[in-house]
Amino acid sequence: MIVDKTKLGISFFDETFGGIYRGRQMLCSGRHSSGKSILACHFLNQGIQDGDKVLLLSNYRAQDTIIVAESLGLPFAKAVTEGQLSILEYASFIPESTASANVMLPPQSFMELQETVESQSIRRLAFDTILPWVAIHPVARIAEHVYSFIHAIERLGVTAMLTLPKPVSNPSFTLKSRLEDLCPVAINIDHENGTNRVLRVTKYLGEVMNLSTLFPFVITPGRGIISEAEAQAMPAPEPDIKTGVSNKSAPGAQTLPPTAPDSASANATDNAPRKKPINFSSVIRFPE
C-alpha cells in the first residue's frame, strides 16, 4: 500500500509535514474564534485548486461563509457558481420540529450526506463542526459511536477535516480523546484575545519530529492564515495619496469578520441514483 498525501492548504504546515493523508481524517480543535472555520476554508480551497469537488457542512449561513472566504482571498463564490464547491447548512438536516433544540442529527442525515458525496463526486469534506454527528448520549457509547462514524467516513472515500470546540466538560474531553485516537492527524489552534495565534500539531501518524512545536500565525485580509514570518516579510502598506493614511491593513493584522462562519447550503440533485446507505452506527438514536 502506497502512503499518499495531499496538501492541507496552509503553507507552513505543508512545508513541515508534507501535507495530510489523502482519504483519511484530520481533527482541528480550538477555542472560540481561534480560526477553525478559516482553516477549514483553506482546506477546501486547496481541494478546489487541485481540481477536486469539495463539500462544507456548517451551522452558519452559506452566504456568510462565502463573504468571509472572499475577504481572505479564497474564491468561494466562483467555486460555488461553477459547481466545484457545495455548502450544506446543518439546519437542512434537522427536522423543523426540533430545529430549536440542542440535539444531534437524526440517523437518516448520514444517508443524505452519502448521497450528496456520491452524486457530486466529492473528494474533500469539511465538518465544521463535527459535534452534531458525534455528541451522543449516553456518554458510555461515545467510543463505539465515534469508531463507527470515522470508519463510515473512510468508506465514503473522501479526505475529511473535522473541527471541534475546546472541551469544557468530562464528556467533551472523552469525545476529543476518542477522535484523536482515530484521526491520523490532529492539530490545536489557540489565541489570546485575537492575537498571539499559534498552531500546534498534537498527533501526526508516523511523525516524531515537530510534534507539539508551536507555529505562530496570523490571519490577514486577502491572505487568510499565514505564518508570522511570512507576515513580517510582506511589504509595508502604501499610504493614501490624499490622506497620508495607509489604505491597506498592516502586515499581520488580525482582521476578522464579527463572526467567523463555517457554513453551508447546496443540495444533491433529486434525480441522483440512490445507492445502498452506509449504516455507520446502530448506536444513534434520535432523542424522543
Secondary structure as GFF3:
##gff-version 3
##sequence-region A 1 288
A	DSSP	beta_strand	5	6	.	.	.	ID=ss1
A	DSSP	alpha_helix	11	17	.	.	.	ID=ss2
A	DSSP	beta_strand	20	21	.	.	.	ID=ss3
A	DSSP	beta_strand	25	30	.	.	.	ID=ss4
A	DSSP	alpha_helix	36	49	.	.	.	ID=ss5
A	DSSP	beta_strand	53	58	.	.	.	ID=ss6
A	DSSP	beta_strand	60	61	.	.	.	ID=ss7
A	DSSP	alpha_helix	62	71	.	.	.	ID=ss8
A	DSSP	alpha_helix	76	81	.	.	.	ID=ss9
A	DSSP	beta_strand	85	89	.	.	.	ID=ss10
A	DSSP	three_ten_helix	90	92	.	.	.	ID=ss11
A	DSSP	three_ten_helix	96	98	.	.	.	ID=ss12
A	DSSP	alpha_helix	108	119	.	.	.	ID=ss13
A	DSSP	beta_strand	122	128	.	.	.	ID=ss14
A	DSSP	alpha_helix	131	134	.	.	.	ID=ss15
A	DSSP	three_ten_helix	139	141	.	.	.	ID=ss16
A	DSSP	alpha_helix	142	156	.	.	.	ID=ss17
A	DSSP	beta_strand	159	165	.	.	.	ID=ss18
A	DSSP	alpha_helix	170	182	.	.	.	ID=ss19
A	DSSP	beta_strand	185	192	.	.	.	ID=ss20
A	DSSP	beta_strand	195	204	.	.	.	ID=ss21
A	DSSP	beta_strand	214	220	.	.	.	ID=ss22
A	DSSP	beta_strand	224	227	.	.	.	ID=ss23
A	DSSP	alpha_helix	228	232	.	.	.	ID=ss24
A	DSSP	beta_strand	263	264	.	.	.	ID=ss25
###
